[in-house]
Each structure stands twice: as C-alpha cells, then as structure tokens.
Amino acid sequence: MPLENNNNNQDSGVTGAAKFVTSTVGNVAGGVGRTAGGLVGTATRGIGDTITSATGSAGKPVGDALGSVGTGVQNGAESVSKGVENAGQWKR
C-alpha cells in the first residue's frame, strides 16, 4: 500500500511547527490579556458601585461612569485577546 504524499497539507513540517508555536504563544497572550482585562473591568465596576453606594444619588453619575469605563476596558481586552489568539492560529 503506497503512502500518500499530500503536498497540499499546510500543517506539516516547518509550517506545522510554526503554527504550533504561534498558536501556543497566541493562546497564552490572549489568556493573559483576557484575565487582565477582566480584573481591571471588575475592579473598576466595584469602585464605581462603592462610590455610588457611599455617596448616594450625588455620586451616582461618577459611579456609573466608572462602571462603564470598566466594562469598556474589559470588552476591549476581550476583543484584542481574541484577535491575538486568531492571529496565533493563522486565522483571518
């Protein structure tokens, strides 16, 4: 039985090794970015909630604004992290 020689396989040899390395690095970097964004987002929303609770209606606009910033940072980090992971996996 002859062995197949598939020259169209893009996941073999040097290309396969490069994809493995970049995928691993991309997944690690994406995970770190996602974690950092989640921490910043959660902390900022917590500070905003604390300001709102401590100051009542007078501080509500500031507390809400901080909460929105935290959510924006977290969403941005999530988006960037997904892009890094996709790039590491050679996705478009």
C-alpha positions as CSV (number, residue, x, y, z in Angstrom):
1,M,0.0,0.0,0.0
2,P,1.7,3.3,-1.1
3,L,2.0,6.2,1.4
4,E,0.1,9.3,0.4
5,N,2.2,12.3,-0.5
6,N,-0.1,15.2,0.2
7,N,1.8,18.3,-0.8
8,N,-1.3,20.4,0.0
9,N,-1.1,19.7,3.7
10,Q,-0.3,23.1,5.2
11,D,0.1,21.7,8.8
12,S,3.2,19.6,8.2
13,G,6.9,20.2,8.5
14,V,8.2,23.7,9.3
15,T,4.7,25.3,8.7
16,G,3.1,22.9,11.2
17,A,5.8,23.6,13.8
18,A,5.4,27.4,13.3
19,K,1.6,27.1,13.6
20,F,2.1,25.1,16.9
21,V,4.4,27.7,18.4
22,T,2.4,30.7,17.3
23,S,-0.8,29.1,18.4
24,T,0.6,28.4,21.9
25,V,2.1,31.9,22.2
26,G,-1.1,33.5,20.9
27,N,-3.3,31.4,23.3
28,V,-1.1,32.3,26.3
29,A,-1.0,36.0,25.4
30,G,-4.7,36.1,24.7
31,G,-5.5,34.4,28.0
32,V,-3.3,36.8,29.9
33,G,-4.9,39.8,28.2
34,R,-8.4,38.5,28.9
35,T,-7.5,37.9,32.5
36,A,-6.0,41.4,32.9
37,G,-9.0,43.0,31.2
38,G,-11.4,41.1,33.4
39,L,-9.5,42.1,36.6
40,V,-9.5,45.8,35.5
41,G,-13.1,45.7,34.5
42,T,-14.3,44.1,37.7
43,A,-12.2,46.3,39.9
44,T,-13.4,49.5,38.1
45,R,-17.0,48.4,38.3
46,G,-16.5,47.6,42.0
47,I,-15.1,51.1,42.7
48,G,-18.0,52.7,40.8
49,D,-20.5,50.7,42.8
50,T,-18.7,51.7,46.0
51,I,-18.8,55.4,45.1
52,T,-22.5,55.2,44.2
53,S,-23.3,53.4,47.5
54,A,-21.3,55.7,49.6
55,T,-22.5,59.0,48.1
56,G,-26.0,58.1,47.0
57,S,-27.6,60.0,44.2
58,A,-24.9,62.7,44.2
59,G,-22.2,60.3,43.3
60,K,-24.3,58.1,41.0
61,P,-23.1,59.7,37.7
62,V,-19.4,59.2,38.7
63,G,-20.0,55.7,39.9
64,D,-21.9,54.8,36.8
65,A,-19.3,56.4,34.6
66,L,-16.5,54.3,36.3
67,G,-18.6,51.2,35.8
68,S,-19.0,51.9,32.1
69,V,-15.2,52.5,31.7
70,G,-14.6,49.2,33.4
71,T,-16.9,47.4,31.1
72,G,-15.3,49.1,28.1
73,V,-11.8,48.1,29.2
74,Q,-13.0,44.5,29.7
75,N,-14.7,44.3,26.4
76,G,-11.7,45.9,24.6
77,A,-9.3,43.4,26.2
78,E,-11.6,40.5,25.2
79,S,-11.6,41.7,21.6
80,V,-7.9,42.2,21.4
81,S,-7.2,38.9,23.1
82,K,-9.4,37.1,20.6
83,G,-7.6,38.8,17.8
84,V,-4.2,37.7,19.2
85,E,-5.4,34.1,19.6
86,N,-6.8,34.1,16.0
87,A,-3.5,35.5,14.7
88,G,-1.6,32.8,16.6
89,Q,-3.7,30.2,14.9
90,W,-3.2,31.9,11.5
91,K,-6.9,32.7,11.2
92,R,-8.2,35.7,9.3
